[in-house]
Amino acid sequence: WIDDYTNFCMNQWKDFDYKLPDGESLRVVINRNIRVLDDVISQNKGRNIVIASHGIALSAIIHHYDNRFGYDDFNGIKNLMPWIVKFPFKDKKCIQIDKIDVFKNMSK
């Protein structure tokens, strides 16, 4: 439903408030996802949790914890699906982001 998806994504990463009419900005995506993630962490203290998501949501979450992650990084994961990211937390603080190369590990 987006004619020029690449340009749309570039605009969103340049301006986190950019959105289409009736759409969501990356800022809204980040706020919504972090609020839910905080709730899940609170409800599952001491447990390992697996969450599946799509690339935009995952990229927005990574950016929240590491603002160096930007459009080029988001664009780079498109050909890595499935892509796994491990976020160890202490309370609600992300202490590390580990990106796991599934395809590299499969060839071993």
Secondary structure, 3 states (H helix, E strand, C coil): CCCCHHHHHHHHHHCCCCCCCCCCCHHHHHHHHHHHHHHHHHHCCCCCCCCCCCHHHHHHHHHHHCCCCCHHHHHHCCCCCCCEEECCEECCEECCCEEECHHHHHCC
